[in-house]
């Protein structure tokens, strides 16, 4: 692996960990200031390195021009145990916090959820999706970017006919534009690649 490529692996790892969704190769190249071919070589080299490293439980999935950081298939039972444990219990404080953000600010990209909470919310959002409390939809014109909003099941559970019936909905919903404007964020883009929590799977 070229010295330049090797030095960019930590940045690539932080970027994919922060985003938590499949990211287009071209977008990775732009964010890391690489040419397309250099980005492809970097991803391929790191993918091969992870595959051959038995001390790492991570792998790279490359599909349809997009890349996602994931756990190795042989380690999936650990994640399954974690999910089973989560579903045996009530929503955690992190889950309730994230659900509230999606309910009041939705449709909202996960990057904004991460920015507000200050940690990577990938596992928490996935938990809410599996429970059927939120829905995920593609952001038009943003490739593999998504935004999240409360589900019909969420409204039904609370006895609401529309999300606007939530207490003080208008007051809090209007905060999204102010948050994104103040942070200089573009919907669907991560605020900072490094703005993550190493213990994110607990959130």
N, C-alpha and C positions, 0 to 999 in steps of 0.2 A: 504494500500500500504506500503511495507517495506520501512524503512528509506533510505536505499541505493538507491532503485528505485526512490523514490520521489526526491532525490537530483540530479538524472540524467535527470529529465524531462527538465530542461532548456537546457541542452546539446543536447538532442534529438530534441527539438523544433528548436534550432539553426541549427542543422545538416540538418533536413528536409527542413527548410526554405531556407537554402543556396543552397541545391541541386535542389529543385524545380521540381524534377521528381520522379517517383516511385523508391524507393531504396530497394534492397533485404534485408531481415531480417538478413541474415548472414553477410552482409557487415556492417549493423548498429552495430551488436554485436561486430565485429572486431574493428570498429572505437571507440566504447564506452568501449572497453575492458570488454565485458560481455560474459558469456556463452550463447549459443543459447536459452536455456530455460529461462534464466534470461531476455534476450532481448524480447522474446515473452510475458513474464509476464509484463514487463515495458510498452510495446506497448498496451497491452490489458487494463492495468490499466489506462493509460493516455487516451485511446480511450473512456473508460467508464466515466472518469472524465470530458472530454470535452462534451460528450453527455448530461451529467446532469448539465452542467454549462450554464444557460441561458444568462449569461453576456459575453459569448465568442461566436464569429461567426465562429470559426474554428472546424474542425472535422478531424479524421484520417480515411483514406480509406486503408483497408488491403485486398489485393487481390493477389492470386497466389504467395504467399510468399514475396510480396513486400508491402511497406508502403509509403503513400503519404499524406502530409499535404494539406488540401483543405478547402474551405468555406462550411458551412452548407447549405443544400438545401434551407432552408427557407430564407437564406440571399443572394441567387443567383441573385435576382433582382438588388442588389447594384452593383455587378460586371457587369451585363448586361448593366446598365445605363452608367457605366464607359466606356465599350467597344463601345457603341453607340456614346458616346461623342467623343471618340478617332477617330472613323471612319468618323465622320462628318468633321474632321479637317485634315490638312496635317500632315505628319509625324512630331512628336516632335523632338527636338534636340537629345533626348535620342534615339529615333527610328532611326534617320539618323546615329548617331554614331555607334549603334549596327549593323545596316545594312552594314555600311562601313567595320566594323571589320569582319563580316561574309563573305562579298564579297572578301576581300583581304586575309584573313587568312583561309577561309574555305577549306576543312571541318574542323570545329573547335568545340570542346566541350563547353558547356555553362559555365563550370567551368573556362575555360580560358577567356571567354568573361567577366565573373564576375570579375576575377582577374585584367584584364586590366582596366575595367571601375571603379572598386573599390566599386561597389554596386551589389545587386541582380538584375539580368536582366530578371527574369522569365516572368514578365508581358510584357515587351518590346518584347522579343523573341516570345511570344505567339501572340502578336499583328501582328508581321511580318509574322508569319505562317498563320494566318487567312487572311491576305491581299494577301497571295500567293507570297510574295517576297522572302521567303526562304523555304528550305525543311529540314526535319529532317530524319536522318537515324540512325539505330542502329550501335553501334561500335562492330565489331565482337569480341566475346570472353569477352565482358564487361557487360553481363547481361542486365540490364535496362539503361545502359549509351547510350547517343546519341551524335551525332555531327551534325552541321548545315552547310549548304552551300547555295549559291544563287540559285534561281529557274530559270527555263526557262522564266517565265514571267518577272523576273527582267532583264534578258539579252535582251529580246524582247523590253522591255520598253526603254532601253538605246540604242537600235540599235546595240547590240553586237552579234557576232556569237559564241564567247567563252569568258570565264571570263578573260583569259590572255590578252585580248585587253583593259582591264582597265588601265588607266594611271599609270605607274611605278609599275605594278603588281608584277613583279619578285622581285623588291626591298623590297616591303612590305610583300609579301607572305613568303619570307625567314625569316622574323622576328619571325614567330611562334615558330620554333624550338629553337631559341635563348631565347625567352620568357619562354618557358616551361623548358629549361635547367637551366636558371638563377633562376627560382622560385622553382626548384626541384619538379615540378609537374608531375604527371602521367596523361596522357590524360583521361579525363572523371571523374577525382577525384576533389572534391572541394579543393581549396587552403587552406581555413580556414573556419571552421564552423561559426565563428563569423564575418567573413568579409562581412557583409551585411549592408543594409541601411534600417532602420525602415520604411522609406517612399518608399520602393521598388515599390509598386503598381503605383507610379507616374512615374516610369522610364520605 
